[in-house]
Amino acid sequence: MSMIHTDILVSGGGIAGMAAAAAFGRAGFSVICVDPAPPVTEREAAGADMRSTAFLQPAQGFLARAGLWERLAGDAALLRVMRILDAGREGARGPVQRDFDAGELGGLPFGWNLPNWLLRREFAAALKNSASVTHETGVGTRTLLTREGEATVGLSDGRFVRARLVIAADGRGSPMRAAAGIKARTIRYGQRALAFTVTHPTPHENVSTEVHLSGGPFTLVPLPDRDGRPASAVVWMERGPEAERLAALETTAFEAEATARSCEILGPLTLASRRSVWPIISQVAEEITGERLALVAEAAHVVPPIGAQGLNMSLADLDTLLTLAEARPEGLGDAAMLAAYSRARLPDIRRRIAGIDMLNRASMATPEPLRAARAFVLDRVFEISPLRRRLMRLGLGASGRD
């Protein structure tokens, strides 16, 4: 039996898994990161992830701590304003538009937006250059045997890894979560999300816009210019059959429908990438720890793409875990460390999933009275300054105190 020894085994080499490996490696721990599939690191390659990620202020701080931000800063588009446009109440007043300006909270922007394929490219390059990290693709995790002092993980190629801590960053179907016998509760909305990039004649001016009508939000997130034209990443959430219809449209027809759904706020939209379609669910693990095991990212929680919460929650998991490990490195992966991690993260995860679930259901509303009520609530929230600032801080992952 081939046995490999390391401080930490990261199961899963997606964005969160590679970020975990980079951060813990930089902190001086030995790390092995494995994933069954190599990262797709070119925009036009088959299987490239056409979504983008808006890193909010706390997440950007973690990436800097992990030594990754310097690789990303030059390609990031700033998000200075979060705009909500509720088109569910037409009439004399027209759609309700409310702008949440980061200037109210200080000098920094809300966040920085980057394409996911580029994140995978830069994170993979960082791991290749790390002396503390072994990054292996084409191999996954299968079995987990734990005892008080260590975990032994069986890999798909027949080898075994002995580690003080196993970090499960292996997705919503996490094999390590299953191996530990931890169950997850899943909510299915009957929605799918189309992800793609567009160019447009009107500059986005670093404003991220969620347009609400029915079926789910249509979100435009700023990107750096593409071929001399302003560009944005789009996530368009719709009920499943409608999403599949849209995905099958020829380009000109799709552009026309996307432009109409955007309320033409940036002018005519021109497709600048292929379209990908993703299922929308909420999911939360019943527990986020097991013996010598920490669940992070989608192994622990999955949320609809509203308010840029998904990967930012994942990096909050990693930030908490890393802080605990650095505070007491001799206790890496022990029961006390993992209990502290669970206490710190699980209540916040559950609150955010409940809040995003509520927002998604409101966004899906079809009857006009429900859509009018949604717009009314948006009006009231915006007009009360302390509440508006508190919600902005909560969205950034802070305590919410004004």
Disulfide bonds with the S-S distance in Angstrom:
none
